[in-house]
Amino acid sequence: MSDNKHENYELLNLIGYGLAKFDMNFVKEFGFKTKIAFYEYIVSLKIAETKGVVKNRQDLFDPFFDSGRKGWWQKGDAYIHRKILIDSLFGDLNYSQYAGMVKIYIQSSFGEIEKPETVSPLMRTRFKQLQVTGQEAEIYFMHNYKNIETFSNGTLDDARLFGDGYDFQIEVTETYFLAEVKGVRASSGCIRLTENEFTKASEYKSKYGLIVVSNLSDLPKMTAVFNPIQSISLTKKIISQTQTTYHSEFISW
């Protein structure tokens, strides 16, 4: 099933975040004196269909900043996962730097970047991470794992850097659980386990939890499946990949 997120989902979220966090300082960086003029600019680029779409995206982020604007306050923290993701990538930028980053994103999405040499490699990497479903799901899990009953009294340790078949270890009253997190944009979809993840799940059985964060394009939902090898029907697929490496001559270092 394909998701129904807006085709410019990531960019609209960046714009809404900028408007909510920096208000008119963000708008002025684009050369406009009013928000209406800025909205019209975004519509003219076909990033959004109407001015209301842009305003609604700011309303979504307004409750998470101390700006005096309520926005969609009645929705509580339903959409805070979007703010947390952007915070993790761009939260250290001031309003001028942030607006500059959004300009780069607009240029890269709606035409070639005029001076690509001015865009740092790290900023390009941050852009790519916006579209990585797995990372968004992992960030959501890290902030919400205690909502899973089994983990409610647990302490989380991040194991992603080790690449050992699971993303997190959760200690619960001297018992250890492993959690592998997968993200799905829509409310349904397929997931896959690597050979390493499959092996670890087979070893730890009911102590291994597959956490699927679905519906990431709207209101995420976490589904925990323990002992996934026995609980989910999995089909083995062998994919051959060629890896190219480059080797130096023998050198005395």
C-alpha positions in Angstrom: 0.0 0.0 0.0 1.4 3.4 -0.9 1.2 6.2 1.6 -0.9 9.4 1.0 1.6 11.9 2.3 2.0 15.2 0.5 4.6 15.0 -2.2 6.5 17.8 -0.6 6.0 16.5 2.9 9.6 17.0 4.2 9.9 20.5 2.7 6.5 21.7 4.1 7.5 20.4 7.5 10.8 22.4 7.3 8.8 25.5 6.3 6.2 25.0 9.1 8.9 24.5 11.7 10.8 27.6 10.5 7.6 29.8 10.7 6.7 28.4 14.1 10.2 28.7 15.6 11.5 31.9 14.0 8.3 33.7 12.9 9.0 36.9 10.9 12.8 36.5 11.1 12.4 33.4 9.0 10.0 35.2 6.5 12.3 38.2 6.1 15.3 36.0 5.2 13.3 35.2 2.0 12.9 38.9 1.3 9.2 39.2 2.3 7.6 41.7 4.7 4.5 39.7 5.4 3.6 36.1 5.9 0.9 36.3 3.3 3.5 37.3 0.7 5.7 34.4 1.8 2.7 32.0 1.6 2.1 33.2 -2.0 5.7 32.6 -2.8 5.5 29.0 -1.6 2.3 28.5 -3.7 4.0 30.0 -6.7 6.7 27.4 -6.5 4.0 24.7 -6.4 5.4 23.5 -3.1 1.8 23.9 -1.7 -1.5 24.1 -3.5 -2.9 26.9 -1.4 -1.8 29.5 1.2 -3.9 27.6 3.7 -1.7 24.5 3.3 1.4 26.6 4.3 -0.4 28.2 7.3 -1.7 24.8 8.4 1.8 23.5 8.5 2.8 26.3 10.8 -0.2 25.6 13.0 1.0 22.1 13.3 4.3 23.2 14.8 3.2 26.3 16.8 2.2 24.4 20.0 5.8 23.2 20.4 7.4 26.6 20.6 7.0 29.4 23.2 5.7 31.9 20.7 2.3 32.8 22.1 0.6 31.2 19.2 -1.6 28.2 20.0 -1.8 26.6 16.5 -3.3 23.2 16.7 -3.0 23.0 20.5 -6.0 20.7 20.7 -4.0 17.9 19.1 -1.6 17.9 22.0 1.7 16.1 21.2 0.2 14.1 18.3 2.6 15.6 15.8 5.7 16.3 18.0 7.6 13.5 16.3 8.0 15.8 13.3 9.6 18.5 15.4 11.9 16.0 17.2 13.2 14.8 13.8 13.9 18.3 12.6 15.4 19.3 15.9 17.8 16.3 15.7 19.0 17.4 12.2 18.8 21.2 12.2 17.9 22.3 15.8 21.3 23.9 16.3 20.9 26.5 13.4 19.9 30.1 14.0 17.1 31.7 12.0 19.5 32.9 9.2 21.2 29.6 8.9 18.0 27.7 9.0 16.4 29.8 6.3 19.5 29.4 4.2 19.2 25.6 4.6 15.5 25.7 3.5 16.5 27.8 0.5 19.0 25.1 -0.5 16.4 22.4 -0.1 14.0 24.4 -2.3 16.7 24.9 -5.0 17.6 21.2 -4.9 14.0 20.0 -5.1 12.8 22.4 -7.8 16.0 22.8 -9.9 19.7 22.4 -9.7 21.5 24.1 -6.9 23.2 27.1 -8.4 26.4 26.8 -6.4 26.6 23.3 -5.1 30.2 23.9 -3.8 28.7 26.2 -1.2 26.6 23.4 0.3 28.6 21.5 2.9 28.7 17.7 2.7 27.3 17.5 6.2 24.2 19.6 5.2 23.6 17.3 2.2 23.8 14.3 4.5 21.2 15.9 6.8 18.9 16.4 3.9 19.1 12.8 3.0 18.3 11.8 6.6 15.0 13.6 6.4 13.8 10.9 4.0 15.2 7.9 5.8 12.1 6.1 7.2 14.2 4.0 9.6 15.8 6.9 11.4 12.5 8.7 11.8 11.0 5.5 13.3 14.0 5.1 15.6 13.7 8.6 16.9 10.0 8.1 17.5 10.7 4.9 19.4 13.4 6.5 21.6 10.9 9.1 22.8 8.0 6.8 23.2 9.3 3.3 24.1 7.8 3.4 27.5 4.3 3.4 26.0 4.9 -0.2 25.1 3.7 -2.1 28.2 6.7 -4.5 28.3 9.1 -1.6 28.3 7.1 0.8 30.6 9.6 0.5 33.5 12.7 0.0 31.3 15.9 1.8 30.6 17.0 2.2 27.0 20.5 1.8 25.6 21.3 2.7 22.0 23.1 -0.1 20.2 22.7 1.1 16.6 26.3 1.8 16.0 27.3 -1.8 16.8 25.3 -3.3 13.9 24.7 -6.5 15.8 21.2 -7.3 14.7 19.2 -5.0 17.0 18.9 -1.2 17.5 18.3 -0.9 21.2 18.6 -2.8 24.5 16.0 -2.2 27.2 16.7 -3.3 30.7 13.6 -4.1 32.7 14.1 -5.2 36.3 17.3 -7.1 35.6 15.9 -8.6 32.4 17.2 -7.6 29.0 15.1 -7.1 25.9 16.4 -6.4 22.4 14.4 -4.1 20.1 14.7 -3.8 16.3 12.8 -0.8 14.9 11.3 -0.6 11.4 9.4 2.3 9.9 6.4 2.2 7.5 5.1 5.5 6.0 1.5 4.2 5.6 -0.7 2.2 8.0 0.3 -1.0 6.3 3.4 -2.3 4.4 6.1 -4.9 4.4 9.2 -5.0 6.6 12.4 -7.0 6.1 14.9 -8.5 8.5 18.6 -8.8 7.6 20.3 -12.1 8.1 22.0 -10.7 11.2 18.6 -9.5 12.7 17.0 -12.8 11.8 19.8 -14.7 13.6 19.5 -12.5 16.7 15.7 -12.8 16.8 16.1 -16.6 16.6 18.5 -16.6 19.5 16.6 -14.3 21.9 13.1 -15.3 20.9 10.5 -13.7 23.3 13.3 -11.3 24.5 13.6 -9.9 21.0 11.0 -7.3 20.0 10.3 -6.1 16.5 8.9 -2.6 16.8 7.1 -1.4 13.7 6.3 2.3 13.7 3.7 2.7 11.0 1.7 5.7 9.7 4.8 7.9 9.9 3.3 10.3 7.4 0.5 11.2 9.8 0.0 10.0 13.4 2.6 7.2 14.1 1.5 4.0 15.7 3.9 1.5 17.4 3.3 -2.2 17.1 5.5 -4.5 19.2 5.9 -8.1 18.0 8.0 -10.3 20.4 9.5 -13.5 19.0 8.9 -12.2 15.5 10.4 -15.3 13.8 7.5 -17.4 15.2 4.9 -14.6 15.1 5.3 -13.3 11.5 5.4 -15.2 8.2 8.8 -14.4 6.7 10.0 -15.4 3.2 13.7 -15.9 2.7 15.1 -13.9 -0.3 18.7 -14.1 -1.4 20.0 -11.0 -3.0 23.5 -11.0 -4.5 25.4 -7.7 -4.3 28.8 -6.8 -5.7 30.9 -4.6 -3.4 33.7 -2.5 -4.9 36.6 -1.7 -2.7 39.9 0.2 -3.3 43.2 -1.0 -2.0 46.5 0.8 -1.6 49.9 -0.5 -2.3 52.0 -1.8 0.7 53.1 1.3 2.6 55.2 1.8 5.7 53.1 4.1 7.8 
